[in-house]
């Protein structure tokens, strides 16, 4: 590839999360449920980790080269009463705001990161962020005239970014985290695994951006040598998908500031471990071996995926409304088959028009360095994995043998703290 291979990526920041709906939170009320999530970030010095003899990476070297941090939090589930709010929907919305306002990412909380992301969203989002506000798609009150998204957009419905506000029409409390609309899927009398998953995914994306912004503030010289790795696609799904533009814009603005300082931009990528595109990539490689012909994607080669291939073959929908990274297939040097997403340096990852140039490698100036670092950090802990993602997953995972006991203790402690 006609792209620079320097500076070599020396550090990797990887983020992964786990979530669990804890059923039977109280013995005497087995229908009560608590939502618990845990997000892990790991920082790895690749150069130190890979200084070894023999074909295997030393576990002790990995431990010495890694620093990890975990953030966790609770949200109310079904049949769990709140100490101040009797409406379960109100309680969920209030606790979601509390989670974002108290969760720290380096030297800022998640609301600070969200405010920075919104500065790079659509013009109306950016204007609201400059005023210290955040646009809300609609009022949560079903009886309010601003409960309609079109009407709310015309009225420029907003909430303060760092505190609750009031709807100008019905005077209902509005929380800045209402912008995600995850409360719409909350069920006060049923399971809420999907709500929990959406919340976890949003926090993971914001945590990765937050760490990168902290690097820029505290250690700007490390940025060009760092890869920021997300476990999954660089995309946001569901009612929260609209923030994908802000996430993309925030990464692109970070890259531009690096160029202004005379630096190369850091590597940013997502790696998908499951889903139909992953199965498809393995399938086309496997079919070539069966028919005794060359593999479609040889080692150290990548496959571009145009919009038609994405929609008709891989059956990925809503490309222009969810993805802030472009998907590629990569066959790593050690045989790993990796499905990755990489943000473009400018513009959107996908287009609604007929333009066929959106998958050109020139739009992704970090692509060569991305492939180089993937070749250096393969793992056989499971199929088609890389060491940073494996370590982040390990830190985010729950101890299976003790999960119920640990969550029961944490739940009781959290509720006791709120009551005091």
C-alpha positions in Angstrom: 0.0 0.0 0.0 1.2 3.5 -0.8 0.8 4.7 2.7 3.4 5.5 5.5 4.2 2.6 7.8 5.7 4.9 10.5 5.6 5.6 13.3 5.1 2.0 14.3 2.3 1.3 16.8 3.8 0.7 20.2 0.8 1.0 22.5 -2.7 -0.4 22.3 -5.8 0.8 24.2 -8.6 -1.8 24.0 -12.1 -1.5 25.4 -14.7 -4.3 26.1 -17.7 -4.7 28.2 -20.0 -7.2 29.9 -23.5 -6.9 31.1 -25.8 -9.0 33.2 -29.4 -8.9 34.2 -29.4 -10.2 37.8 -32.6 -12.0 38.4 -34.1 -12.7 41.8 -32.2 -9.8 43.3 -34.1 -10.4 46.6 -34.9 -13.8 48.0 -38.4 -12.8 49.1 -39.2 -11.1 45.8 -37.8 -13.3 43.1 -39.3 -11.2 40.3 -37.0 -8.3 41.1 -34.2 -7.7 38.7 -31.1 -5.5 38.7 -29.1 -4.5 35.6 -25.3 -4.6 36.0 -22.6 -3.6 33.5 -18.9 -3.6 33.6 -16.5 -1.8 31.1 -12.8 -2.7 31.0 -10.0 -0.8 29.3 -6.5 -2.1 28.9 -3.3 -0.3 28.0 -0.6 -2.5 26.5 3.0 -1.8 25.7 3.4 -4.0 22.6 7.2 -3.5 22.4 7.7 -4.8 25.9 5.2 -7.6 25.5 6.8 -8.9 22.3 10.4 -8.9 23.7 10.8 -12.6 24.2 12.4 -15.7 22.8 10.6 -18.6 21.2 7.3 -18.6 19.3 5.0 -17.8 22.2 4.3 -14.6 24.0 5.1 -14.9 27.7 2.1 -14.5 30.1 4.4 -12.7 32.5 5.5 -10.3 29.8 1.8 -9.6 29.0 1.2 -8.9 32.7 4.2 -6.6 32.9 3.2 -4.7 29.7 -0.4 -4.1 30.7 -2.4 -1.7 32.8 -6.1 -2.3 33.2 -9.0 -0.2 34.6 -12.7 -1.3 35.1 -15.8 0.9 35.5 -19.0 -0.6 36.6 -22.5 0.5 37.5 -26.1 -0.6 38.3 -29.4 0.3 36.7 -32.9 -0.6 38.0 -34.6 -3.5 36.4 -38.1 -4.8 36.7 -40.1 -4.7 39.9 -37.4 -2.7 41.7 -38.7 0.3 43.5 -36.8 3.6 43.7 -36.4 5.5 46.9 -37.5 8.8 45.4 -39.3 8.2 42.1 -42.4 6.0 42.0 -42.6 5.7 38.2 -40.2 2.9 37.1 -39.6 4.7 33.8 -38.6 7.9 35.6 -36.4 5.9 38.0 -34.6 4.3 35.1 -34.0 7.6 33.3 -32.8 9.2 36.5 -30.4 6.4 37.3 -29.0 6.4 33.7 -28.2 10.0 34.1 -26.6 9.3 37.5 -24.5 6.6 35.9 -23.2 9.0 33.2 -22.5 11.8 35.7 -20.5 9.7 38.1 -18.6 7.4 35.8 -15.1 8.8 35.3 -12.9 8.3 32.2 -9.5 9.5 33.1 -10.1 13.2 34.1 -13.6 13.6 32.8 -17.0 12.0 33.3 -19.1 10.4 30.6 -21.3 13.5 30.3 -18.1 15.5 29.5 -17.2 13.0 26.8 -20.7 13.1 25.4 -20.6 16.9 25.2 -17.4 16.7 23.2 -18.8 14.1 20.9 -22.0 16.2 20.3 -19.8 19.2 19.2 -19.0 17.2 16.0 -22.5 15.9 15.3 -25.0 17.5 12.9 -25.0 21.3 12.9 -28.0 21.5 15.2 -26.3 19.1 17.7 -23.1 21.2 17.5 -25.0 24.4 18.1 -26.7 23.0 21.2 -23.4 21.6 22.5 -21.8 25.1 22.2 -24.6 26.4 24.5 -24.0 23.7 27.0 -27.1 21.8 26.0 -28.0 18.6 24.2 -30.8 18.1 21.7 -33.4 15.5 22.6 -35.2 13.6 19.8 -38.5 14.0 21.7 -40.1 14.4 25.1 -40.5 11.2 27.1 -44.0 12.1 28.1 -46.4 10.3 25.8 -49.1 13.0 26.5 -46.9 15.9 25.5 -47.1 17.6 22.2 -43.3 17.3 21.9 -43.4 13.5 22.1 -43.3 13.6 18.3 -39.8 13.6 16.9 -40.7 16.0 14.0 -42.4 18.5 16.4 -39.6 18.2 18.9 -37.0 18.9 16.2 -38.8 22.0 15.0 -39.0 23.2 18.6 -35.3 22.5 19.2 -36.1 20.5 22.4 -33.0 20.5 24.6 -31.8 19.7 28.1 -28.8 21.1 30.0 -25.8 18.9 29.4 -24.8 18.6 33.1 -28.1 18.7 35.0 -31.8 18.0 34.5 -34.1 20.4 32.7 -37.8 20.8 32.1 -39.9 20.3 29.0 -41.2 23.7 27.8 -44.5 22.1 26.9 -45.4 19.7 29.7 -42.7 20.6 32.3 -41.7 17.0 32.7 -38.1 16.5 34.0 -35.7 16.0 31.1 -32.3 14.3 31.5 -29.4 14.8 29.0 -29.1 11.0 28.7 -32.7 11.0 27.3 -31.0 11.7 24.0 -30.2 8.0 23.6 -33.9 7.0 23.9 -33.0 3.7 25.5 -35.7 4.3 28.1 -38.3 3.5 25.3 -37.3 -0.1 25.4 -37.4 -0.4 29.2 -39.9 -2.8 30.6 -40.9 -2.4 34.3 -42.4 -5.9 34.4 -40.2 -8.0 32.1 -36.6 -8.6 31.2 -34.4 -5.7 30.0 -31.4 -7.4 28.5 -31.7 -5.4 25.3 -31.8 -2.1 27.1 -28.7 -3.1 29.1 -26.9 -4.1 25.9 -27.6 -0.8 24.2 -26.4 1.2 27.3 -23.2 -0.9 27.5 -22.4 -0.3 23.8 -22.9 3.5 24.1 -20.6 3.6 27.1 -17.9 1.5 25.4 -17.8 3.9 22.4 -17.6 7.0 24.7 -15.0 5.4 26.9 -12.7 4.8 24.0 -13.1 8.4 22.8 -12.6 9.7 26.3 -9.3 7.8 26.7 -8.0 9.2 23.4 -8.9 12.7 24.4 -7.1 12.3 27.7 -4.0 11.0 25.8 -4.1 14.1 23.7 -4.3 16.3 26.8 -1.7 14.5 28.9 0.6 12.6 26.6 0.2 14.0 23.0 3.5 12.5 21.9 2.1 9.0 22.5 -0.9 9.4 20.2 0.8 8.6 16.9 2.2 5.4 18.4 -1.1 4.2 19.8 -3.9 2.1 18.4 -7.4 2.5 19.9 -9.2 -0.8 19.5 -12.9 -1.4 20.0 -14.3 -4.9 20.5 -17.0 -4.9 17.8 -18.0 -2.7 14.8 -17.5 1.0 14.8 -21.2 1.5 14.7 -24.1 2.5 16.9 -27.5 0.7 16.6 -31.0 1.2 17.7 -32.5 4.5 18.9 -29.1 5.8 19.8 -27.7 5.5 16.3 -27.8 9.2 15.7 -24.7 9.8 17.8 -22.5 7.9 15.2 -21.9 11.2 13.4 -20.6 12.8 16.5 -18.3 9.9 17.3 -16.9 10.0 13.7 -16.5 13.7 13.8 -14.7 13.6 17.1 -12.1 11.0 15.9 -11.6 13.0 12.6 -11.1 16.2 14.6 -8.5 14.4 16.8 -6.7 13.3 13.6 -6.7 16.8 12.2 -5.2 18.2 15.4 -2.5 15.6 15.2 -1.7 16.7 11.6 -1.6 20.3 12.7 1.0 19.3 15.3 3.0 17.6 12.6 2.1 14.1 13.9 0.6 11.1 12.1 -2.9 10.2 13.4 -3.4 7.3 15.8 -4.8 4.0 14.6 -8.5 3.6 15.3 -10.3 0.3 14.5 -13.0 -2.1 15.6 -12.8 -5.9 15.3 -16.0 -8.0 15.0 -15.8 -11.5 16.4 -19.2 -12.7 15.4 -22.1 -12.0 13.0 -22.8 -13.0 9.4 -19.9 -11.0 7.8 -17.5 -12.9 10.0 -19.1 -16.2 8.9 -19.1 -15.1 5.3 -15.4 -14.3 5.3 -14.5 -17.7 6.8 -16.9 -19.3 4.3 -15.3 -17.9 1.1 -11.9 -18.8 2.4 -13.0 -22.3 3.3 -14.7 -22.9 0.0 -11.5 -22.1 -1.9 -9.6 -24.7 0.1 -12.3 -27.3 -0.6 -12.1 -26.6 -4.4 -8.3 -26.6 -4.3 -8.0 -23.1 -5.7 -6.2 -20.0 -4.3 -7.9 -18.3 -1.4 -9.8 -15.1 -2.4 -7.9 -13.1 0.2 -4.2 -14.4 0.6 -2.3 -13.7 3.7 -1.4 -10.1 4.4 -4.1 -9.0 1.9 -7.3 -7.2 2.4 -10.6 -7.2 0.6 -12.6 -4.0 -0.1 -16.3 -4.2 0.4 -18.4 -1.8 -1.7 -21.9 -0.8 -0.7 -23.6 -3.3 -3.0 -21.6 -6.2 -1.5 -22.4 -5.0 2.0 -26.1 -4.7 1.4 -26.8 -7.6 -1.0 -24.2 -10.2 0.1 -23.5 -9.4 3.7 -27.0 -8.2 4.3 -25.9 -5.2 6.4 -28.7 -2.5 6.5 -28.7 1.1 7.5 -25.1 1.7 6.6 -25.4 5.4 6.3 -27.3 5.7 9.7 -25.2 3.5 12.0 -21.6 3.0 10.9 -18.8 5.5 11.5 -16.2 3.0 10.4 -15.8 1.2 7.0 -15.7 -2.6 7.0 -12.8 -4.5 5.5 -11.8 -8.2 5.4 -8.1 -8.8 6.4 -6.1 -12.1 6.3 -3.4 -11.5 8.8 0.2 -12.9 8.5 -0.5 -15.6 11.1 -3.6 -16.8 9.3 -6.2 -14.9 11.3 -9.3 -13.9 9.4 -10.3 -10.5 10.7 -13.4 -8.4 10.0 -12.5 -4.8 10.9 -14.0 -1.3 10.7 -11.8 1.8 10.2 -13.0 5.5 10.2 -12.3 7.6 7.1 -10.1 10.7 7.5 -13.0 12.9 6.3 -16.6 12.5 5.2 -18.8 9.6 6.1 -17.9 5.9 6.0 -20.8 5.1 3.6 -22.9 7.2 1.2 -26.5 7.2 0.1 -25.6 8.1 -3.4 -24.1 6.1 -6.3 -20.5 7.2 -5.5 -18.3 4.1 -5.7 -15.1 5.7 -4.3 -16.1 5.5 -0.6 -14.1 2.2 -0.2 -10.9 3.6 -1.7 -7.9 3.0 0.6 -6.8 6.6 0.2 -9.7 7.6 2.3 -8.3 5.6 5.2 -4.7 6.9 5.7 -4.1 4.7 8.8 -5.0 1.5 7.0 -1.5 0.2 6.4 -0.4 0.8 10.0 -3.7 -0.9 11.1 -2.8 -4.1 9.2 0.8 -3.9 10.4 -0.3 -3.8 14.1 -2.8 -6.6 13.5 0.0 -8.8 12.2 1.9 -8.2 15.4 -0.8 -9.0 18.0 -2.6 -12.2 17.0 -3.8 -14.5 19.6 -4.9 -18.2 19.7 -7.0 -17.8 22.9 -9.9 -18.2 20.5 -10.5 -18.1 16.8 -9.5 -14.9 14.9 -8.7 -12.9 18.0 -6.1 -10.4 19.0 -4.3 -10.1 22.3 -5.7 -6.7 23.4 -9.3 -7.6 22.8 -8.7 -10.9 24.7 -7.3 -9.1 27.6 -10.0 -6.5 27.7 -12.6 -9.3 27.5 -10.9 -11.1 30.4 -11.1 -8.0 32.6 -14.7 -7.2 31.7 -15.9 -10.8 32.2 -17.7 -11.9 35.3 -16.3 -14.7 37.5 -18.7 -17.4 36.6 -18.2 -19.4 39.8 -19.0 -16.4 42.0 -21.2 -14.2 39.8 -24.5 -14.6 41.7 -22.9 -14.1 45.0 -20.8 -11.1 43.9 -23.8 -9.4 42.3 -26.0 -10.1 45.3 -23.5 -8.4 47.6 -22.9 -5.5 45.2 -26.7 -5.0 44.8 -27.3 -4.9 48.5 -24.4 -2.5 49.0 -25.6 -0.2 46.3 -29.2 -0.1 47.6 -28.0 0.4 51.2 -25.8 3.3 50.1 -28.8 5.0 48.3 -31.0 4.6 51.4 -28.4 6.1 53.7 
